[in-house]
Amino acid sequence: MLVMDMQAIINQMVVLFLLLALGFTAGKIRLLTEEGTKALSRIILHITTPCTVLNSVMSGGLEITGGEAALFALMSLLAIVLHLIISVPAVRALGGDRKKHGLYRYMSVFGNVANMGFPITMAILGAASAFYVAIYNIPYLLLCYSVGVIMVSGRNGKVDLKLLLNPSLVAGIVVVLIVTTGFKTPAIIADAVRLIGGITTPGSMLVIGATMSGMALKDTFAEWRLYPVVVLKLLVMPVATWFALRPIVANDMALAVIVILSGMASGVMSTIFAIEYGGDERVASSGVFLTTLLSVVTIPLVVFMLLV
């Protein structure tokens, strides 16, 4: 039986929206210009996000065996692949500008599993869930920074090795090595990585807020195709994950973590990727805003329906 700390979940959402509002204000008063926003997004993409990835395992030893970690990573990979498969026909059915389809698929598959995943799963499942979230991030990052980048950049499935050779993907590979070898990171390096990685969440929300400051409020809600994407991301993906994995995952904690992470709001990196690789950053920012707003309702709903 899971006990949800609703106040902790709501508090986390409010913090994210306060950061977004600060970025919105900075954009409106031109403290964050378009050039400054793009520069900040590159810093987040190439410096702070890799440190966030590394910090997930450098901050402490994993409290599960290597075999359990490998099995959970495999189950996480299966869940993400399931999301990718579901997203293809679902987004294709939306029609419209096919150039945006990759971005829609990205937003429906890749959620905010690091910045929101850690605090929310810990609020619902307790501190022990943090180790599972860290492991989930390994296959997530490998796919996010390869398949995900290709989606947003609109390469139509053509693999560009330059897109794959990015710092966050390299950090993901390093995380795999740390987990499999049990390497203990020197404390001074781990502390530096933690401090730099701590910039990712506030920096990302500042970028999203600044991007939205150039949009009319009605434009945030005007893209009707975002609403099916919101339903797909917040409800369809976690429900499908639960049905697919429940017969084969015996560990209740492991199943709960994967289901909850499947229903996280669209990842803030959708806006960062859109800016960096020529996607529609306004649509991406609107999608992040809407899914983050509505996840306050859908995450407790999913937990109550499937896991309690």
HUGI-V461361 format. One record per residue. RES is the residue in one letter. OMEGA is omega in whole degrees, 0 to 359 (* if undefined). Layout:
RES;OMEGA  RES;OMEGA
This chain:
M;179  L;176  V;183  M;172  D;185  M;181  Q;179  A;179  I;181  I;179  N;180  Q;179  M;181  V;178  V;180  L;180  F;175  L;177  L;177  L;179  A;178  L;177  G;178  F;180  T;179  A;177  G;182  K;182  I;175  R;172  L;171  L;178  T;178  E;179  E;179  G;178  T;179  K;179  A;179  L;180  S;178  R;177  I;179  I;184  L;190  H;183  I;190  T;180  T;175  P;178  C;175  T;179  V;182  L;183  N;182  S;178  V;179  M;186  S;179  G;180  G;178  L;185  E;173  I;182  T;179  G;179  G;178  E;179  A;180  A;179  L;180  F;177  A;179  L;178  M;177  S;178  L;179  L;180  A;182  I;177  V;176  L;179  H;179  L;180  I;180  I;186  S;186  V;180  P;182  A;180  V;179  R;181  A;180  L;182  G;179  G;183  D;183  R;179  K;181  K;185  H;179  G;179  L;177  Y;180  R;179  Y;183  M;180  S;184  V;189  F;183  G;182  N;190  V;178  A;186  N;177  M;186  G;182  F;184  P;184  I;178  T;178  M;178  A;183  I;190  L;183  G;187  A;182  A;183  S;183  A;181  F;178  Y;178  V;179  A;180  I;178  Y;183  N;182  I;177  P;179  Y;182  L;180  L;179  L;181  C;185  Y;173  S;178  V;182  G;179  V;179  I;178  M;186  V;183  S;176  G;180  R;179  N;175  G;179  K;184  V;175  D;185  L;179  K;179  L;183  L;182  L;179  N;187  P;183  S;177  L;176  V;178  A;178  G;178  I;178  V;178  V;178  V;180  L;180  I;182  V;185  T;182  T;183  G;182  F;179  K;181  T;175  P;186  A;184  I;178  I;180  A;179  D;179  A;179  V;179  R;181  L;180  I;180  G;179  G;178  I;190  T;183  T;180  P;180  G;180  S;180  M;174  L;179  V;180  I;179  G;179  A;178  T;181  M;181  S;178  G;181  M;169  A;183  L;180  K;179  D;179  T;183  F;187  A;183  E;188  W;180  R;177  L;184  Y;172  P;178  V;178  V;179  V;179  L;185  K;190  L;184  L;185  V;184  M;179  P;179  V;178  A;179  T;180  W;180  F;184  A;188  L;183  R;181  P;187  I;178  V;184  A;183  N;184  D;179  M;181  A;180  L;181  A;181  V;182  I;180  V;181  I;180  L;177  S;181  G;177  M;175  A;179  S;185  G;180  V;180  M;177  S;177  T;180  I;179  F;181  A;178  I;186  E;189  Y;171  G;175  G;180  D;185  E;180  R;176  V;179  A;180  S;178  S;179  G;178  V;180  F;184  L;182  T;178  T;180  L;186  L;180  S;175  V;179  V;189  T;181  I;175  P;179  L;179  V;180  V;182  F;183  M;191  L;192  L;182  V;*
